[in-house]
Amino acid sequence: MATENLKGKKVAILVTDGFEQVELVKPREALGQAGAKTQIVSPKDGKVRGWKHIEWGDELPVDVTLDQARADDFDALLLPGGVINPDKLRMEPKAVSFVKSFFDANKPVAAICHGPWTIVEAGAAKGRRIASWPSLKTDIRNAGGEWVDSEAVTDGNLVSARKPDDIPAFNRAMIQLFSQAGQRVRPAA
């Protein structure tokens, strides 16, 4: 899929129960194939449960609890969507702070579907072009961002996409962006 090599890169995947399963599993698979090490970070200990469109999905083990996670330990961040997951995360101060710390450090972030809700809450949407599920359009605009109806949008250290159908384009853009981790710098907004 991608020629970029992510060997040696460590990617945090921030989720809680209710993440859209395909939006975690498929990007994680692509990251692994590109050589990255991924870890599920969650406010929950033990396992988190996915959502498969209209019903509960599989449980996945949490690698690092949010209490123990530090952005300094990771090269990049992935924010899967699903309605339940990011809605819970944006109400969790430690999750919002964790996301904000990636932007403060100019580290690459990838968000899909409802994932940008946490970016909005972290105050990192201002001045950015962001693709998301259409229901986030007003939230992104109110936060000073520009909502874009596109399958994958890269703006500085952020790549975003609208929905599961966009995953192939999202994965390509995410791997390209993450391959530049440590090299790419965008001034904080």
Backbone as a printed PyTorch tensor [residue, N CA C, xyz], in Angstrom:
tensor([[[  0.8140,  -1.1960,   0.0000],
         [  0.0000,   0.0000,   0.0000],
         [  0.8580,   1.2620,   0.0000]],

        [[  1.8280,   1.3350,   0.8820],
         [  2.6390,   2.5500,   0.9630],
         [  4.1030,   2.1720,   0.9160]],

        [[  4.9020,   3.0450,   0.3710],
         [  6.3300,   2.7790,   0.3010],
         [  7.0510,   3.3350,   1.5270]],

        [[  6.3940,   4.2100,   2.2660],
         [  7.0110,   4.7840,   3.4580],
         [  7.1960,   3.6990,   4.5160]],

        [[  8.2730,   3.7820,   5.2190],
         [  8.5600,   2.8060,   6.2510],
         [  8.3780,   3.4670,   7.6130]],

        [[  7.5190,   2.8930,   8.4200],
         [  7.2670,   3.4350,   9.7540],
         [  8.0130,   2.6600,  10.8340]],

        [[  8.9890,   1.8600,  10.4270],
         [  9.7490,   1.0750,  11.3960],
         [ 10.3430,   2.0060,  12.4470]],

        [[ 10.1360,   1.6430,  13.7040],
         [ 10.6340,   2.4500,  14.8090],
         [  9.6550,   3.5120,  15.2880]],

        [[  8.5670,   3.7130,  14.5580],
         [  7.5600,   4.7070,  14.9680],
         [  6.5630,   4.0390,  15.9120]],

        [[  6.1750,   4.7760,  16.9300],
         [  5.2200,   4.2740,  17.9230],
         [  3.9680,   5.1610,  17.8730]],

        [[  2.8170,   4.5290,  17.6420],
         [  1.5630,   5.2580,  17.4490],
         [  0.5660,   4.9260,  18.5530]],

        [[  0.0510,   5.9630,  19.2130],
         [ -1.0130,   5.8010,  20.2060],
         [ -2.3530,   5.8040,  19.4740]],

        [[ -3.2400,   4.9110,  19.8720],
         [ -4.6110,   4.8880,  19.3540],
         [ -5.5090,   5.1380,  20.5540]],

        [[ -6.0560,   6.3400,  20.6390],
         [ -6.8650,   6.7330,  21.7920],
         [ -8.3320,   6.3810,  21.5670]],

        [[ -8.8620,   5.4810,  22.4100],
         [-10.2630,   5.0740,  22.3060],
         [-10.8270,   4.7000,  23.6730]],

        [[-12.1450,   4.6400,  23.7070],
         [-12.8690,   4.0320,  24.8110],
         [-13.9950,   3.2220,  24.1830]],

        [[-14.8740,   2.6600,  24.9800],
         [-15.9580,   1.8500,  24.4210],
         [-16.7620,   2.6490,  23.4020]],

        [[-17.1430,   1.9760,  22.3150],
         [-17.9850,   2.5900,  21.3040],
         [-17.2370,   3.1500,  20.1140]],

        [[-15.9370,   2.8250,  19.9660],
         [-15.2050,   3.2440,  18.7620],
         [-15.7340,   2.4540,  17.5760]],

        [[-15.7830,   3.0820,  16.4110],
         [-16.1940,   2.3730,  15.1960],
         [-15.0750,   1.3810,  14.8690]],

        [[-15.3920,   0.1000,  14.9730],
         [-14.3740,  -0.9440,  14.9230],
         [-13.4900,  -0.8750,  13.6750]],

        [[-14.0830,  -0.7360,  12.5150],
         [-13.3130,  -0.7170,  11.2780],
         [-12.3710,   0.4880,  11.2230]],

        [[-12.7170,   1.5760,  11.9180],
         [-11.8910,   2.7830,  11.9190],
         [-10.6710,   2.6520,  12.8400]],

        [[-10.6480,   1.6300,  13.6520],
         [ -9.4600,   1.3060,  14.4400],
         [ -8.7050,   0.1570,  13.7800]],

        [[ -9.4160,  -0.9040,  13.4400],
         [ -8.7800,  -2.1300,  12.9610],
         [ -8.0490,  -1.9370,  11.6320]],

        [[ -8.6870,  -1.3330,  10.6580],
         [ -8.0620,  -1.1840,   9.3310],
         [ -6.8780,  -0.2120,   9.3480]],

        [[ -6.9910,   0.9730,   9.9650],
         [ -5.8000,   1.8280,  10.0530],
         [ -4.6700,   1.1890,  10.8690]],

        [[ -5.0320,   0.4970,  11.9430],
         [ -4.0070,  -0.1670,  12.7570],
         [ -3.2820,  -1.2320,  11.9410]],

        [[ -4.0320,  -1.9730,  11.1520],
         [ -3.4520,  -2.9940,  10.2860],
         [ -2.4790,  -2.3500,   9.2750]],

        [[ -2.8880,  -1.2380,   8.6720],
         [ -2.0360,  -0.5370,   7.7040],
         [ -0.7710,  -0.0070,   8.3770]],

        [[ -0.9090,   0.5280,   9.5680],
         [  0.2540,   1.0280,  10.3070],
         [  1.2230,  -0.1130,  10.6120]],

        [[  0.6780,  -1.2430,  11.0520],
         [  1.5130,  -2.4060,  11.3460],
         [  2.2420,  -2.9090,  10.1130]],

        [[  1.5450,  -2.9340,   8.9780],
         [  2.1680,  -3.3860,   7.7330],
         [  3.2820,  -2.4350,   7.2900]],

        [[  3.1710,  -1.1760,   7.6850],
         [  4.2050,  -0.1880,   7.3490],
         [  5.3370,  -0.1780,   8.3820]],

        [[  5.2280,  -1.0300,   9.4030],
         [  6.3070,  -1.1780,  10.3720],
         [  6.1190,  -0.4730,  11.7040]],

        [[  5.0090,   0.2440,  11.8820],
         [  4.7840,   0.9730,  13.1390],
         [  4.3440,   0.0270,  14.2490]],

        [[  4.6680,   0.4070,  15.4650],
         [  4.1580,  -0.2790,  16.6460],
         [  2.9870,   0.5650,  17.1530]],

        [[  1.8330,  -0.0610,  17.3240],
         [  0.6590,   0.6630,  17.8050],
         [  0.2820,   0.1890,  19.1980]],

        [[ -0.2780,   1.1180,  19.9800],
         [ -0.7760,   0.7720,  21.3070],
         [ -2.1170,   1.4510,  21.5250]],

        [[ -3.0690,   0.6680,  22.0200],
         [ -4.3690,   1.2280,  22.3730],
         [ -4.2480,   1.8840,  23.7410]],

        [[ -4.5710,   3.1660,  23.7740],
         [ -4.5680,   3.9710,  24.9950],
         [ -6.0280,   4.2680,  25.3150]],

        [[ -6.4050,   4.0990,  26.5860],
         [ -7.8040,   4.3070,  26.9590],
         [ -7.9290,   4.7390,  28.4180]],

        [[ -8.9850,   5.5030,  28.7140],
         [ -9.2680,   5.7990,  30.1160],
         [ -9.6410,   4.5260,  30.8820]],

        [[-10.0650,   3.5010,  30.1290],
         [-10.4500,   2.2180,  30.7240],
         [ -9.2470,   1.2960,  30.8430]],

        [[ -9.2740,   0.4430,  31.8230],
         [ -8.2640,  -0.5930,  31.9810],
         [ -8.8580,  -1.8920,  31.4340]],

        [[ -8.0340,  -2.7970,  30.9870],
         [ -8.5240,  -4.1030,  30.5500],
         [ -8.8250,  -4.1400,  29.0640]],

        [[-10.1090,  -3.9550,  28.7140],
         [-10.5320,  -4.0450,  27.3190],
         [-11.4960,  -2.9210,  26.9690]],

        [[-11.5240,  -2.5930,  25.6850],
         [-12.4970,  -1.6500,  25.1450],
         [-13.2970,  -2.3720,  24.0810]],

        [[-14.5450,  -1.9600,  23.9330],
         [-15.4280,  -2.6500,  23.0010],
         [-15.7770,  -1.7640,  21.8180]],

        [[-15.6330,  -2.3410,  20.6390],
         [-15.9290,  -1.6320,  19.4070],
         [-17.4150,  -1.6040,  19.0850]],

        [[-17.7190,  -0.8590,  18.0470],
         [-19.0750,  -0.7270,  17.5330],
         [-19.0140,  -1.0600,  16.0540]],

        [[-19.9190,  -1.9470,  15.6120],
         [-19.9670,  -2.3450,  14.2060],
         [-21.2360,  -1.7660,  13.5870]],

        [[-21.1700,  -0.5310,  13.1860],
         [-22.2350,   0.2140,  12.5220],
         [-23.5080,   0.3490,  13.3600]],

        [[-24.2130,  -0.7540,  13.6510],
         [-25.4710,  -0.6520,  14.4120],
         [-25.5280,  -1.5910,  15.6120]],

        [[-24.4170,  -2.2450,  15.9360],
         [-24.4020,  -3.1490,  17.0880],
         [-22.9990,  -3.2100,  17.6900]],

        [[-22.9230,  -3.7240,  18.9060],
         [-21.6340,  -3.8410,  19.5700],
         [-20.7400,  -4.7970,  18.8070]],

        [[-19.4500,  -4.4990,  18.8050],
         [-18.4620,  -5.3040,  18.1020],
         [-17.5600,  -6.0450,  19.0610]],

        [[-16.3180,  -6.2010,  18.6560],
         [-15.3400,  -6.9820,  19.4020],
         [-14.6970,  -6.1740,  20.5280]],

        [[-14.1610,  -6.9090,  21.4930],
         [-13.3730,  -6.2910,  22.5590],
         [-11.9000,  -6.3880,  22.1750]],

        [[-11.1800,  -5.3120,  22.4400],
         [ -9.7410,  -5.2810,  22.1830],
         [ -9.0200,  -4.9130,  23.4790]],

        [[ -7.8370,  -5.4850,  23.7100],
         [ -7.1090,  -5.1740,  24.9420],
         [ -6.5230,  -3.7670,  24.9290]],

        [[ -6.5840,  -3.1340,  26.0840],
         [ -5.9620,  -1.8300,  26.2790],
         [ -4.4960,  -2.0870,  26.5940]],

        [[ -3.6140,  -1.4120,  25.8710],
         [ -2.1780,  -1.5790,  26.0890],
         [ -1.6560,  -0.6510,  27.1810]],

        [[ -2.1930,   0.5750,  27.2180],
         [ -1.7400,   1.5750,  28.1750],
         [ -2.9570,   2.3700,  28.6390]],

        [[ -3.1150,   2.4980,  29.9460],
         [ -4.2190,   3.3240,  30.4200],
         [ -3.8390,   4.7940,  30.2450]],

        [[ -4.8410,   5.6210,  30.1040],
         [ -4.6250,   7.0510,  29.9130],
         [ -3.8410,   7.6530,  31.0750]],

        [[ -4.0660,   7.1300,  32.2860],
         [ -3.3180,   7.6110,  33.4550],
         [ -1.8120,   7.3940,  33.3090]],

        [[ -1.4240,   6.3480,  32.5730],
         [ -0.0100,   6.0170,  32.4050],
         [  0.5890,   6.5510,  31.1020]],

        [[ -0.2680,   6.9460,  30.1540],
         [  0.1960,   7.3540,  28.8290],
         [  0.7410,   8.7770,  28.8390]],

        [[  1.8130,   8.9490,  28.0680],
         [  2.4030,  10.2760,  27.8810],
         [  2.6610,  10.4620,  26.3930]],

        [[  2.2740,  11.6010,  25.8730],
         [  2.4980,  11.8670,  24.4520],
         [  3.9800,  11.7530,  24.0930]],

        [[  4.8620,  12.0760,  25.0370],
         [  6.3000,  11.9930,  24.7930],
         [  6.7490,  10.5770,  24.4260]],

        [[  5.9560,   9.5700,  24.8040],
         [  6.3100,   8.1810,  24.5350],
         [  5.8890,   7.7180,  23.1420]],

        [[  5.2240,   8.6090,  22.3800],
         [  4.6840,   8.2370,  21.0710],
         [  5.1460,   9.2240,  20.0020]],

        [[  5.1840,   8.7230,  18.7570],
         [  5.5370,   9.5590,  17.6150],
         [  4.3160,  10.1640,  16.9400]],

        [[  3.1460,   9.5220,  17.0990],
         [  1.9430,   9.9660,  16.4030],
         [  0.7000,   9.4570,  17.1500]],

        [[ -0.4550,   9.9980,  16.7500],
         [ -1.7330,   9.6720,  17.4020],
         [ -2.7900,   9.3740,  16.3570]],

        [[ -3.5760,   8.3100,  16.5880],
         [ -4.7270,   7.9610,  15.7590],
         [ -5.9910,   8.0870,  16.6020]],

        [[ -6.9910,   8.8100,  16.0650],
         [ -8.2770,   8.9990,  16.7350],
         [ -9.3900,   8.3990,  15.8850]],

        [[ -9.7630,   7.1310,  16.1420],
         [-10.8960,   6.5490,  15.4360],
         [-12.1980,   7.2400,  15.8560]],

        [[-13.2130,   7.0650,  15.0410],
         [-14.5040,   7.6860,  15.3420],
         [-15.4880,   6.7300,  15.9790]],

        [[-16.7140,   6.7690,  15.4440],
         [-17.8520,   6.1700,  16.1030],
         [-18.4520,   7.2940,  16.9320]],

        [[-19.7330,   7.3250,  17.0850],
         [-20.3530,   8.4330,  17.8220],
         [-20.0500,   8.3570,  19.3180]],

        [[-20.1530,   7.1820,  19.8920],
         [-20.0310,   7.0180,  21.3420],
         [-18.6200,   7.3470,  21.8340]],

        [[-17.6180,   6.7760,  21.1870],
         [-16.2230,   6.9010,  21.6000],
         [-15.7440,   8.3500,  21.7300]],

        [[-15.7600,   9.1490,  20.6630],
         [-15.2420,  10.5090,  20.8100],
         [-16.1180,  11.3970,  21.6850]],

        [[-17.4080,  11.0860,  21.7710],
         [-18.2730,  11.8700,  22.6500],
         [-17.8720,  11.6500,  24.1120]],

        [[-17.5230,  10.4050,  24.4550],
         [-17.0420,  10.1220,  25.8110],
         [-15.6660,  10.7420,  26.0430]],

        [[-14.7800,  10.6120,  25.0550],
         [-13.4080,  11.1120,  25.2160],
         [-13.3680,  12.6250,  25.3770]],

        [[-14.2250,  13.3520,  24.6620],
         [-14.1630,  14.8120,  24.7650],
         [-14.6860,  15.3230,  26.1010]],

        [[-15.3210,  14.4520,  26.8680],
         [-15.7860,  14.7960,  28.2130],
         [-14.7850,  14.3550,  29.2810]],

        [[-13.6900,  13.7490,  28.8610],
         [-12.6500,  13.2300,  29.7550],
         [-11.4480,  14.1810,  29.7060]],

        [[-11.2450,  15.0040,  30.7350],
         [-10.1470,  15.9870,  30.6960],
         [ -8.7830,  15.3930,  30.3710]],

        [[ -8.4650,  14.2090,  30.8760],
         [ -7.1590,  13.6000,  30.5890],
         [ -7.0290,  13.2290,  29.1150]],

        [[ -8.1300,  12.8070,  28.4950],
         [ -8.1050,  12.4700,  27.0710],
         [ -7.8920,  13.7350,  26.2390]],

        [[ -8.5900,  14.7910,  26.5860],
         [ -8.4530,  16.0630,  25.8710],
         [ -7.0210,  16.5900,  26.0160]],

        [[ -6.4830,  16.5150,  27.2010],
         [ -5.1140,  16.9560,  27.4570],
         [ -4.1010,  16.1180,  26.6680]],

        [[ -4.3500,  14.8140,  26.6020],
         [ -3.4650,  13.9070,  25.8510],
         [ -3.4430,  14.3160,  24.3720]],

        [[ -4.6150,  14.5450,  23.7990],
         [ -4.7080,  14.9650,  22.3940],
         [ -4.0180,  16.3150,  22.2090]],

        [[ -4.2970,  17.2510,  23.0780],
         [ -3.7040,  18.5880,  22.9810],
         [ -2.1830,  18.5130,  23.0100]],

        [[ -1.6450,  17.6090,  23.8040],
         [ -0.1900,  17.5080,  23.9240],
         [  0.4720,  17.1070,  22.6040]],

        [[ -0.2160,  16.3380,  21.7590],
         [  0.3370,  15.9830,  20.4460],
         [  0.4100,  17.2260,  19.5590]],

        [[ -0.6370,  18.0480,  19.6010],
         [ -0.6270,  19.2750,  18.8090],
         [  0.4060,  20.2580,  19.3440]],

        [[  0.5090,  20.3680,  20.6630],
         [  1.4980,  21.2690,  21.2640],
         [  2.9220,  20.8890,  20.8690]],

        [[  3.1550,  19.5970,  20.6900],
         [  4.4800,  19.1000,  20.3250],
         [  4.6540,  18.9730,  18.8060]],

        [[  3.6570,  19.4090,  18.0390],
         [  3.6800,  19.3200,  16.5720],
         [  3.8740,  17.8870,  16.0620]],

        [[  3.3160,  16.9280,  16.8040],
         [  3.3750,  15.5350,  16.3690],
         [  2.1870,  15.2470,  15.4570]],

        [[  2.3300,  14.3060,  14.5150],
         [  1.2370,  14.0110,  13.5960],
         [  0.0580,  13.3220,  14.2780]],

        [[ -1.1420,  13.7230,  13.8260],
         [ -2.4060,  13.1900,  14.3480],
         [ -3.2820,  12.8100,  13.1660]],

        [[ -3.9510,  11.6690,  13.2670],
         [ -4.9100,  11.2240,  12.2530],
         [ -6.2530,  11.0090,  12.9370]],

        [[ -7.3150,  11.5490,  12.3360],
         [ -8.6620,  11.4210,  12.9060],
         [ -9.6490,  11.1250,  11.7930]],

        [[-10.5830,  10.2290,  12.0820],
         [-11.5800,   9.8510,  11.0840],
         [-12.9800,   9.9100,  11.6880]],

        [[-13.9330,  10.2660,  10.8530],
         [-15.3570,  10.2500,  11.1830],
         [-15.6840,  11.2490,  12.3060]],

        [[-16.0580,  10.7680,  13.4890],
         [-16.3460,  11.6340,  14.6380],
         [-15.0960,  11.9150,  15.4830]],

        [[-13.9580,  11.3260,  15.1110],
         [-12.7060,  11.5130,  15.8440],
         [-12.3250,  12.9760,  16.0660]],

        [[-12.5860,  13.8790,  15.1010],
         [-12.2150,  15.2850,  15.3120],
         [-12.9290,  15.9800,  16.4700]],

        [[-13.9710,  15.3810,  17.0220],
         [-14.6130,  15.9980,  18.1940],
         [-13.6020,  16.2590,  19.3000]],

        [[-12.7020,  15.3210,  19.5260],
         [-11.7030,  15.4910,  20.5860],
         [-10.7040,  16.5880,  20.2090]],

        [[-10.4260,  16.7300,  18.9260],
         [ -9.5430,  17.7980,  18.4480],
         [-10.1870,  19.1590,  18.6990]],

        [[-11.4810,  19.2560,  18.4330],
         [-12.2330,  20.4950,  18.7070],
         [-12.1390,  20.8190,  20.1940]],

        [[-12.3910,  19.8220,  21.0360],
         [-12.3720,  20.0240,  22.4830],
         [-10.9840,  20.4220,  22.9800]],

        [[ -9.9530,  19.9320,  22.3080],
         [ -8.5690,  20.2520,  22.6910],
         [ -8.1360,  21.6390,  22.2100]],

        [[ -9.0070,  22.3260,  21.4830],
         [ -8.6850,  23.6580,  20.9930],
         [ -7.7190,  23.6530,  19.8220]],

        [[ -7.6360,  22.5370,  19.0990],
         [ -6.6660,  22.4080,  18.0190],
         [ -7.2800,  22.4840,  16.6230]],

        [[ -8.5620,  22.8190,  16.5120],
         [ -9.2130,  22.8790,  15.2050],
         [ -9.0570,  24.2390,  14.5230]],

        [[ -8.7780,  25.2630,  15.2860],
         [ -8.7220,  26.6280,  14.7520],
         [ -7.6960,  26.7490,  13.6220]],

        [[ -8.1680,  27.3080,  12.4960],
         [ -7.3000,  27.5480,  11.3580],
         [ -6.9690,  26.3260,  10.5310]],

        [[ -7.5880,  25.1880,  10.8320],
         [ -7.2820,  23.9390,  10.1210],
         [ -8.4130,  23.5220,   9.1890]],

        [[ -8.0210,  22.8540,   8.1130],
         [ -8.9760,  22.2050,   7.2120],
         [ -9.1600,  20.7880,   7.7470]],

        [[-10.4180,  20.4070,   8.0320],
         [-10.6960,  19.1140,   8.6640],
         [-11.8640,  18.4280,   7.9740]],

        [[-11.6680,  17.1760,   7.6070],
         [-12.7480,  16.3300,   7.0950],
         [-13.2910,  15.5310,   8.2730]],

        [[-14.5960,  15.2750,   8.2660],
         [-15.2180,  14.4930,   9.3420],
         [-16.5800,  14.0210,   8.8670]],

        [[-17.2490,  13.2840,   9.7360],
         [-18.6410,  12.9500,   9.4910],
         [-19.3920,  14.2900,   9.3830]],

        [[-20.3310,  14.4170,   8.4520],
         [-20.9880,  15.7100,   8.2160],
         [-21.6280,  16.3650,   9.4430]],

        [[-22.0440,  15.5880,  10.4290],
         [-22.6990,  16.1820,  11.6020],
         [-21.7440,  17.0150,  12.4570]],

        [[-20.4230,  16.9020,  12.2150],
         [-19.4460,  17.7060,  12.9610],
         [-19.1340,  19.0410,  12.2910]],

        [[-19.7260,  19.2750,  11.1120],
         [-19.4320,  20.4790,  10.3330],
         [-19.5760,  21.7520,  11.1680]],

        [[-20.6860,  21.9030,  11.8700],
         [-20.9230,  23.1150,  12.6580],
         [-19.9400,  23.2090,  13.8220]],

        [[-19.6530,  22.0970,  14.4880],
         [-18.7040,  22.1000,  15.6010],
         [-17.3210,  22.5490,  15.1290]],

        [[-16.8850,  22.0360,  13.9850],
         [-15.5690,  22.3910,  13.4490],
         [-15.5360,  23.8720,  13.0670]],

        [[-16.5790,  24.3300,  12.4130],
         [-16.6410,  25.7510,  12.0310],
         [-16.6910,  26.6530,  13.2640]],

        [[-17.4810,  26.2650,  14.2610],
         [-17.5670,  27.0640,  15.4910],
         [-16.2390,  27.1070,  16.2420]],

        [[-15.4060,  26.0970,  16.0280],
         [-14.0870,  26.0530,  16.6680],
         [-13.0270,  26.7810,  15.8370]],

        [[-13.4480,  27.3850,  14.7250],
         [-12.5190,  28.1490,  13.9030],
         [-11.8510,  27.3620,  12.7970]],

        [[-12.3180,  26.1270,  12.5710],
         [-11.7700,  25.3080,  11.4960],
         [-12.6060,  25.4100,  10.2400]],

        [[-12.0940,  24.8410,   9.1730],
         [-12.8270,  24.7750,   7.9060],
         [-13.1870,  23.3170,   7.6620]],

        [[-14.4870,  23.0120,   7.6330],
         [-14.9250,  21.6420,   7.3780],
         [-14.7990,  21.3630,   5.8900]],

        [[-14.2210,  20.2050,   5.5450],
         [-13.9810,  19.8360,   4.1600],
         [-14.6570,  18.4950,   3.8750]],

        [[-15.3960,  18.4300,   2.7830],
         [-16.0670,  17.2040,   2.3640],
         [-15.1530,  16.4620,   1.3890]],

        [[-14.1710,  15.7550,   1.9520],
         [-13.1690,  15.0660,   1.1450],
         [-12.7510,  13.7780,   1.8510]],

        [[-12.3310,  12.7820,   1.0600],
         [-12.0150,  11.4870,   1.6600],
         [-10.7560,  11.4980,   2.5150]],

        [[ -9.8440,  12.3990,   2.2740],
         [ -8.6600,  12.5210,   3.1280],
         [ -8.0760,  13.9170,   2.9460]],

        [[ -7.8760,  14.6220,   4.0500],
         [ -7.3500,  15.9840,   4.0200],
         [ -6.1470,  16.0490,   4.9570]],

        [[ -5.0320,  16.5390,   4.4430],
         [ -3.8560,  16.7490,   5.2810],
         [ -3.6520,  18.2520,   5.4350]],

        [[ -3.5600,  18.6820,   6.6790],
         [ -3.3120,  20.0940,   6.9880],
         [ -2.2290,  20.1310,   8.0570]],

        [[ -1.0110,  20.4420,   7.6410],
         [  0.1040,  20.4490,   8.5910],
         [  0.3150,  19.0690,   9.1810]],

        [[  0.2090,  18.9770,  10.5170],
         [  0.4460,  17.6930,  11.1870],
         [ -0.8480,  16.9120,  11.4430]],

        [[ -1.9350,  17.2660,  10.7370],
         [ -3.2230,  16.5860,  10.9080],
         [ -3.7170,  16.0220,   9.5870]],

        [[ -4.1120,  14.7590,   9.6190],
         [ -4.8170,  14.1610,   8.4860],
         [ -6.1770,  13.7080,   9.0030]],

        [[ -7.2230,  13.9470,   8.2000],
         [ -8.5700,  13.5930,   8.6340],
         [ -9.3700,  13.0570,   7.4590]],

        [[-10.4310,  12.3210,   7.7930],
         [-11.3020,  11.7270,   6.7820],
         [-12.7250,  11.6560,   7.3140]],

        [[-13.6940,  11.4630,   6.3970],
         [-15.1140,  11.5480,   6.7270],
         [-15.7340,  10.2940,   7.3320]],

        [[-15.3910,   9.1130,   6.7820],
         [-16.1770,   7.9110,   7.1040],
         [-15.4120,   6.6390,   6.7510]],

        [[-15.9490,   5.4820,   7.1320],
         [-15.2690,   4.2170,   6.8260],
         [-14.9520,   4.0070,   5.3490]],

        [[-15.8080,   4.4740,   4.4460],
         [-15.5190,   4.3110,   3.0150],
         [-14.2310,   5.0130,   2.6040]],

        [[-13.7960,   5.9860,   3.3890],
         [-12.5870,   6.7620,   3.0840],
         [-11.3100,   6.1040,   3.6090]],

        [[-11.4230,   4.9820,   4.2930],
         [-10.2620,   4.3720,   4.9520],
         [ -9.0820,   4.1240,   4.0120]],

        [[ -9.2670,   3.6190,   2.7850],
         [ -8.0810,   3.4290,   1.9350],
         [ -7.2980,   4.7380,   1.6980]],

        [[ -7.9930,   5.8180,   1.3620],
         [ -7.3200,   7.1100,   1.1480],
         [ -6.7630,   7.6530,   2.4630]],

        [[ -7.5210,   7.4940,   3.5340],
         [ -7.0890,   7.9330,   4.8670],
         [ -5.8000,   7.2170,   5.2640]],

        [[ -5.7620,   5.8990,   5.0870],
         [ -4.5680,   5.1320,   5.4510],
         [ -3.3390,   5.5960,   4.6740]],

        [[ -3.4940,   5.8260,   3.3730],
         [ -2.3530,   6.2920,   2.5610],
         [ -1.8390,   7.6370,   3.0770]],

        [[ -2.7680,   8.5690,   3.3230],
         [ -2.3790,   9.9000,   3.7980],
         [ -1.7850,   9.8350,   5.2030]],

        [[ -2.3640,   8.9800,   6.0560],
         [ -1.8630,   8.8370,   7.4260],
         [ -0.4420,   8.2900,   7.4210]],

        [[ -0.1900,   7.2600,   6.6530],
         [  1.1470,   6.6670,   6.6130],
         [  2.1570,   7.6640,   6.0480]],

        [[  1.7700,   8.4040,   5.0280],
         [  2.6690,   9.4250,   4.4720],
         [  3.0010,  10.4720,   5.5360]],

        [[  1.9810,  10.9650,   6.2530],
         [  2.2030,  11.9670,   7.2920],
         [  3.0310,  11.3990,   8.4460]],

        [[  2.6590,  10.2210,   8.9240],
         [  3.3660,   9.6270,  10.0610],
         [  4.8170,   9.3120,   9.7240]],

        [[  5.1130,   9.0280,   8.4530],
         [  6.4950,   8.7310,   8.0600],
         [  7.3910,   9.9550,   8.2330]],

        [[  6.7830,  11.1310,   8.3130],
         [  7.5450,  12.3730,   8.4820],
         [  7.6380,  12.7960,   9.9490]],

        [[  7.1350,  11.9810,  10.8580],
         [  7.1780,  12.3170,  12.2910],
         [  8.6040,  12.6340,  12.7010]],

        [[  8.7630,  13.7350,  13.4060],
         [ 10.0810,  14.1620,  13.8270],
         [ 10.7490,  15.0840,  12.8370]],

        [[ 10.2150,  15.1530,  11.6110],
         [ 10.7760,  16.0130,  10.5800],
         [  9.8810,  17.2020,  10.2850]],

        [[  8.5910,  17.0290,  10.4630],
         [  7.5860,  17.9980,  10.0370],
         [  7.2020,  18.8840,  11.2180]],

        [[  7.2560,  20.1750,  11.0260],
         [  6.9070,  21.1000,  12.0980],
         [  5.9240,  22.1360,  11.5680]],

        [[  4.8400,  22.3080,  12.2680],
         [  3.8670,  23.3450,  11.9560],
         [  3.6830,  24.1660,  13.2200]],

        [[  3.8010,  25.4550,  13.1430],
         [  3.6110,  26.2650,  14.3410],
         [  2.2460,  26.0270,  14.9670]],

        [[  2.2120,  26.0470,  16.2850],
         [  0.9390,  25.8590,  17.0080],
         [ -0.0060,  26.9930,  16.6460]],

        [[ -1.2990,  26.6350,  16.5230],
         [ -2.3080,  27.6420,  16.1450],
         [ -2.5900,  28.6020,  17.2720]]])
